[in-house]
Amino acid sequence: MRRARVGAVGLALFAAVLMAFFSLAPGIVDRRMNTIVPTTMPTVSDAGRALHQSLFVADLHADQLLWGRDPRARAFTGHVDVPRLQTGNVALQVFSVVTKTPRGINYDKNTGETDNILLLALAQRWPMATWRSLRARALYQAGRLRDAATHSNGMLVVITSQQQLTAFAAKHASVERESAARGQSTTHFRVAGVLAIEGLHALDGQLASVDTLFAAGYRMMGLTHFFDNEVASSAHGVLHEGLTPFGRTVIVRMESLGIVVDLAHASPKTIDDVLVIATRPMVVSHTGVAATCPGPRNLTDEQLRAIAAKGGLIGIGYWDGAVCTLGVESIVRAIMHAARVMGVEHVALGSDFDGATHMPFDTAELSRITDGLLTAGMSAADVRRVMGGNVLEFLSHALPSDSAP
């Protein structure tokens, strides 16, 4: 009888520990991995704030969906949610999905043998299918964004076509004009979300997965993340090669569907291979430039010119790996250099918010970049392009049409 009681107590303790793990672990990891580092920054000028409120602001990369936070709710951890996007006047956010990262993740050399995301999936009680299938993880996270949009009272909409984006942009401009006429800020406009994937290991090695993920709403796909996969070599992998034969087939299928190719994290040889075979413009969704911050994943001037020659677009990130020193000045320096080298029409924002990154501010404070660009001497028209106009123009052509077969 005593043994039975001890066994029951042990089982209850185990259950309590398990419940605590499921309840507390994701939030603890999130708070540790996605921080805002106190940084001394200049006060935003009245001119910068006024210009920012008139912009269509867009960000090419954030990993908000990985952490289990409801995109609709204002959180006090991390960097991105709809209320903070609205405060920061961000009209369009690309929500990128992470399906696997290796243990001991670093910028120099990683293999794909280990899986950090499995433990996070277990802790957040993702469906059992996600325990073994990376494609299932991508489908699950896409479903979370669609569900959030469905229950957002119209504050969040998932964009999948040119026509949807055009209609959204027209409505956004109308709301801004009405608010300006009343002398009010636009803090309650709708936010558009576009789905992206970080690394095509999410295909589970099957070409048909491209169509499956397209059907789930994905419109941008990064070929690699922190390790080499069946499609291509990563800048942080082992092989340092380029596209595989399978990867070339994947590129053809992506382009036929109207999926944007994302070269973030790709090896130099992968970038070269894609530039040769691509028939459509590509993006590098979140990056730095080697001239202002040397690093294994930051783009050289030669790469910047080659991407621009293909009509491509790069998003400048805000974390230390992209700009070396946290702060507005470093972000502005990278943007200004890229604009000089490749033309301002090819430069955008690519924060990497919520990407297990330490940031100088969250998305509610993007007026700091607008003001920083003005202070650095960029014209208001060019600031308008960098802060979101380029993304709007790019996606207006790159997204598939509703009438596409």
Helices and strands as residue ranges (DSSP letters): H 2-33, E 35-36, H 46-53, E 57-62, G 64-67, H 82-87, E 90-98, H 116-123, G 128-131, H 134-150, E 156-158, H 162-182, E 191-198, G 200-203, H 208-215, E 218-222, H 245-257, E 260-262, H 268-277, E 283-287, H 301-309, E 313-316, H 320-323, H 328-342, G 344-346, E 347-349, E 358-359, G 363-365, H 367-375, H 380-384, I 385-389, H 390-398
